[in-house]
Amino acid sequence: MLFESRWMSQKEERYLILCVDRDDDLGTKARVESPVVGRDQAVSAATKLALADPEEADANAIFAAVRKYDELKQAKTSCEIAVVCGDVDRGFEADRRVGRQVAKVLAGADYSGVVLVSDGGEDEQVIPIVQSLKPIVSVQRVAVKHSQTVEETYQILGRYLRMLIFDPHYSKYALGVPGLILILAGILTVTGHEFDGALAALLIIGGAFLVRGFSIDRTVAGVLHRGPTGYIRFVSMIFALIVVIVGIDSGYLAMTGDTFVWDLVLANPSQLMVYGGTLVGYMLKGSLNLVWAGLAIYFIGALLSHIARDSIRWRRDAYTLAILALLYLPVETFSAFLVSGTEQATFLLISYVLLGLVAVFLLSITLYPRVRTRPSTEIE
């Protein structure tokens, strides 16, 4: 009788075969909503993912989960299969979404444990999350087989190189940061040496890395794709960038214009602690008008673009322009205070800062609640 009771208990066990796609390739590439529950649904999802990207490892993992499901069914073991997804940005949001979807699937039936099928790597980082919801009785790792020929090895390397160049998650680090470093190195070289061919190549390569690394080309294409409003936004961005760069250069010339202070700091860098505020004041004073004009051009372009699209976001741009106007006098007075440090400049600085804070406070309590209220489905 005791043996029969144990046999009945073992027969009633039910397992969940779980496949985790932590970076949501299933949703971003195949447009399949998760969680996916059931054998036929899992096969359909894996097929769509394989057709969207034949080299995607998550498709192999889902097919491996289906095979495990068939094996357990053939062994007369009660089970179900499910695929859950995280988020394309990985991290906290991906893990939270995986936890919610696993809990939702587990709530559908009384499972004894989980059989986790994974292609390794980041997907196995969710093991503690699944373990906290239901015991993991088995972990099946899927390794994609490749030929060892030189030709296919180069194909694999080419695939990962394309990921480094075109996948925004990796390109910002693989290309964007080195590109920024190269541009900074080129600028520093320009300030101290003659412009030559090697320097031009350095700047061009750095600019290309920066544009591709941070997907600036795709951002510009997306802006222009909006039609006339996109062109308004793009032209205002270009003019704003030019004006701001000229403003920074003007500030630099103003900072180096006081040859006494500048030469003193260059000769003895320890004097920077004494005259650093004065140099910053000259920099602000010389660049303020143009920098503020550049920012105003950018936000005016955004304002006109949103008005043309009949978007409620124009309120936010108008609010930003108002804040920009209110901050002008305090910043100008602050630069004068850093340069002269007189009692009059100190009094004006305190007065303008207090008036600016009051004005910003009044704007915030009257306009900002209206600026924030906008339809959640509106596209930027």
Secondary structure as UniProt FT lines:
FT   HELIX           2..11
FT   STRAND          14..21
FT   TURN            22..23
FT   HELIX           25..30
FT   STRAND          36..37
FT   HELIX           39..52
FT   TURN            54..55
FT   HELIX           57..74
FT   TURN            75..76
FT   STRAND          78..85
FT   TURN            88..89
FT   HELIX           91..106
FT   TURN            107..108
FT   STRAND          113..118
FT   HELIX           121..126
FT   HELIX           127..133
FT   STRAND          136..141
FT   HELIX           150..166
FT   HELIX           168..171
FT   HELIX           172..176
FT   HELIX           177..192
FT   HELIX           197..213
FT   TURN            214..215
FT   HELIX           216..224
FT   TURN            225..227
FT   HELIX           228..257
FT   HELIX           259..267
FT   HELIX           269..271
FT   HELIX           272..308
FT   TURN            309..310
FT   TURN            312..313
FT   HELIX           314..340
FT   HELIX           343..366
FT   HELIX           368..372
FT   TURN            376..377
//
